[in-house]
Every structure is written in structure tokens, then in C-alpha cells.
């Protein structure tokens, strides 16, 4: 398992937190997802053999949010 925390821009409410959480969880092998609205971050664990970090960040972007390192 790999752990990652990403900066996520464009979140402004609990709905946004839910959308980012759902986008991350939609990728296989992701778990322990915690999205922090106050810090604009998303932390999670993932199995690199099932989903790449690129796929996860693309899912967040497709949900309408900006992703940084």
C-alpha cells in the first residue's frame, strides 16, 4: 500500500468533499480516504498494482476539481 496526500482546489462545501471522496473511492484498490475542506487536501491509501496515482488524480479532475502535488 502507498499513502498519498494531494492538494485539491475548487472545493467549497460538504458536497465537494463528498464528490472528491467518491472520485477517489471509484478507483480500484483505494482506501482510508480523508478529504479535508479546511486544508484543501485529500489523503488516501492505494494499491499501485490496482490503480495508479495518475488514474486517481484524473478521477478527481474529471469530478471538476484541480489537483496538485
Phi and psi restraints in degrees (value plus and minus 20) as a CYANA .aco file:
   2 UNK   PHI    -131.1   -91.1
   2 UNK   PSI     129.1   169.1
   3 UNK   PHI    -134.2   -94.2
   3 UNK   PSI     124.0   164.0
   4 UNK   PHI    -169.4  -129.4
   4 UNK   PSI     122.8   162.8
   5 UNK   PHI    -143.1  -103.1
   5 UNK   PSI     106.9   146.9
   6 UNK   PHI    -136.9   -96.9
   6 UNK   PSI     127.7   167.7
   7 UNK   PHI     -99.5   -59.5
   7 UNK   PSI     114.5   154.5
   8 UNK   PHI    -146.9  -106.9
   8 UNK   PSI      98.5   138.5
   9 UNK   PHI    -118.5   -78.5
   9 UNK   PSI     133.7   173.7
  10 UNK   PHI      77.5   117.5
  10 UNK   PSI     -20.6    19.4
  11 UNK   PHI    -105.1   -65.1
  11 UNK   PSI     116.2   156.2
  12 UNK   PHI    -156.6  -116.6
  12 UNK   PSI     -24.7    15.3
  13 UNK   PHI    -178.7  -138.7
  13 UNK   PSI     158.0   198.0
  14 UNK   PHI     -83.7   -43.7
  14 UNK   PSI     -51.7   -11.7
  15 UNK   PHI     -81.1   -41.1
  15 UNK   PSI     -61.2   -21.2
  16 UNK   PHI     -82.2   -42.2
  16 UNK   PSI     -63.4   -23.4
  17 UNK   PHI     -78.2   -38.2
  17 UNK   PSI     -64.3   -24.3
  18 UNK   PHI     -84.0   -44.0
  18 UNK   PSI     -59.4   -19.4
  19 UNK   PHI     -87.8   -47.8
  19 UNK   PSI     -61.1   -21.1
  20 UNK   PHI     -88.6   -48.6
  20 UNK   PSI     -62.0   -22.0
  21 UNK   PHI     -78.8   -38.8
  21 UNK   PSI     -66.6   -26.6
  22 UNK   PHI     -83.9   -43.9
  22 UNK   PSI     -58.4   -18.4
  23 UNK   PHI     -83.1   -43.1
  23 UNK   PSI     -62.9   -22.9
  24 UNK   PHI     -88.0   -48.0
  24 UNK   PSI     -66.6   -26.6
  25 UNK   PHI     -86.0   -46.0
  25 UNK   PSI     -38.5     1.5
  26 UNK   PHI     -91.8   -51.8
  26 UNK   PSI     -35.1     4.9
  27 UNK   PHI    -109.2   -69.2
  27 UNK   PSI     117.0   157.0
  28 UNK   PHI     -84.2   -44.2
  28 UNK   PSI     121.9   161.9
  29 UNK   PHI      61.4   101.4
  29 UNK   PSI     -10.0    30.0
  30 UNK   PHI    -116.4   -76.4
  30 UNK   PSI     127.1   167.1
  31 UNK   PHI    -178.7  -138.7
  31 UNK   PSI     153.1   193.1
  32 UNK   PHI      32.7    72.7
  32 UNK   PSI      28.0    68.0
  33 UNK   PHI    -102.5   -62.5
  33 UNK   PSI     107.0   147.0
  34 UNK   PHI    -154.7  -114.7
  34 UNK   PSI      97.7   137.7
  35 UNK   PHI    -128.8   -88.8
  35 UNK   PSI     106.6   146.6
  36 UNK   PHI    -130.8   -90.8
  36 UNK   PSI      88.4   128.4
  37 UNK   PHI     -84.9   -44.9
  37 UNK   PSI     -61.0   -21.0
  38 UNK   PHI     -84.4   -44.4
  38 UNK   PSI     -55.1   -15.1
  39 UNK   PHI    -119.2   -79.2
  39 UNK   PSI     -25.6    14.4
  40 UNK   PHI      35.1    75.1
  40 UNK   PSI      28.9    68.9
  41 UNK   PHI    -150.0  -110.0
  41 UNK   PSI     138.1   178.1
  42 UNK   PHI    -151.3  -111.3
  42 UNK   PSI     100.9   140.9
  43 UNK   PHI    -133.7   -93.7
  43 UNK   PSI     121.7   161.7
  44 UNK   PHI    -183.1  -143.1
  44 UNK   PSI     145.5   185.5
  45 UNK   PHI    -132.4   -92.4
  45 UNK   PSI     127.6   167.6
  46 UNK   PHI    -170.1  -130.1
  46 UNK   PSI     136.7   176.7
  47 UNK   PHI    -117.3   -77.3
  47 UNK   PSI      88.5   128.5
  48 UNK   PHI     -82.2   -42.2
  48 UNK   PSI     -35.1     4.9
  49 UNK   PHI    -100.0   -60.0
  49 UNK   PSI     -36.2     3.8
  50 UNK   PHI    -127.4   -87.4
  50 UNK   PSI     -52.9   -12.9
  51 UNK   PHI    -168.2  -128.2
  51 UNK   PSI     119.0   159.0
  52 UNK   PHI    -109.5   -69.5
  52 UNK   PSI     140.5   180.5
  53 UNK   PHI     -81.4   -41.4
  53 UNK   PSI     -55.0   -15.0
  54 UNK   PHI     -81.7   -41.7
  54 UNK   PSI     -61.9   -21.9
  55 UNK   PHI     -84.9   -44.9
  55 UNK   PSI     -59.0   -19.0
  56 UNK   PHI     -87.5   -47.5
  56 UNK   PSI     -66.4   -26.4
  57 UNK   PHI     -86.0   -46.0
  57 UNK   PSI     -53.4   -13.4
  58 UNK   PHI     -85.0   -45.0
  58 UNK   PSI     -59.4   -19.4
  59 UNK   PHI     -83.0   -43.0
  59 UNK   PSI     -60.0   -20.0
  60 UNK   PHI     -85.3   -45.3
  60 UNK   PSI     -64.1   -24.1
  61 UNK   PHI     -83.1   -43.1
  61 UNK   PSI     -60.2   -20.2
  62 UNK   PHI     -86.7   -46.7
  62 UNK   PSI     -43.6    -3.6
  63 UNK   PHI     -98.2   -58.2
  63 UNK   PSI     -27.6    12.4
  64 UNK   PHI      84.9   124.9
  64 UNK   PSI      -0.5    39.5
  65 UNK   PHI    -141.9  -101.9
  65 UNK   PSI     131.5   171.5
  66 UNK   PHI    -107.6   -67.6
  66 UNK   PSI     114.8   154.8
  67 UNK   PHI    -136.5   -96.5
  67 UNK   PSI     110.9   150.9
  68 UNK   PHI    -143.2  -103.2
  68 UNK   PSI     151.9   191.9
